Amino acid sequence: MTITIVLADDHGIVRAGLRLLLESQPDFKVVGEATNGREALQVVAKLRPQVAVVDIAMPEQNGIEATRQLSAEYPETQVIILSMYANLEYVQRALRAGARGYVLKESAGDELIEAVRAVHAGRRHLGLKIVDEFIDDYLAQRTSAEKDSPLEQLSPREREVLQLVAEGNSSAQIAERLFLSSKTVDTYRSRLMQKLELDDLPQLVLFALRHGIIVAE
């Protein structure tokens, strides 16, 4: 049986390397590629792969938010997050979003191949450098800190606007990408700033960096 895969990463060289790696396996077939989270949703909707390998840090829509939507809309596609970071908050948010695997780029190689086979078989797979013990504890109990996370106050649309604003997009640019009016974008922006108790753009960018919405290059 062939395992069909979609790759989502904003770096063409990385996608080419991943394709070469994965298609070294006779039963793996990369059927599509995407350069950002929003495009990944479109490609998965069209091709319905069994596995999606999604980079955590992408423009327009990051890998975690893309995973949240993929898991809700296309549950038959198992998502593996590919990341440079072993940050515990990133791992927790990825699992909460529905990811079945989390692999560090530095050890992708054979580990990514193992992850694809694992999630396709219905199992969870985390990278070797990620502490395994926290998984069951995390899924079994939600701490008060998680419940009170400021991100939980935001709607999915507000999180989208937050990322796009933090990336430096104007209201007009965001409106064009999200098929909204500039006035509606301004309303979302004002509402999320109020919810997060932020006063200006530098504070918003710092918040986005601290919470993994965007990643410093």
Secondary structure by P-SEA (a helix, b strand, c coil): cccccccccccaaaaaaaaaaaacccccccccccccaaaaaaaaaaccccccccccccccccaaaaaaaaaaccccbbbbbbcccccaaaaaaaaaacccbbbbccccaaaaaaaaaaaaacbbbbcccccccaaaaaaacccccccccccccccaaaaaaaaaaaacccaaaaaaaacccaaaaaaaaaaaaaaaccccaaaaaaaaaaacccccc
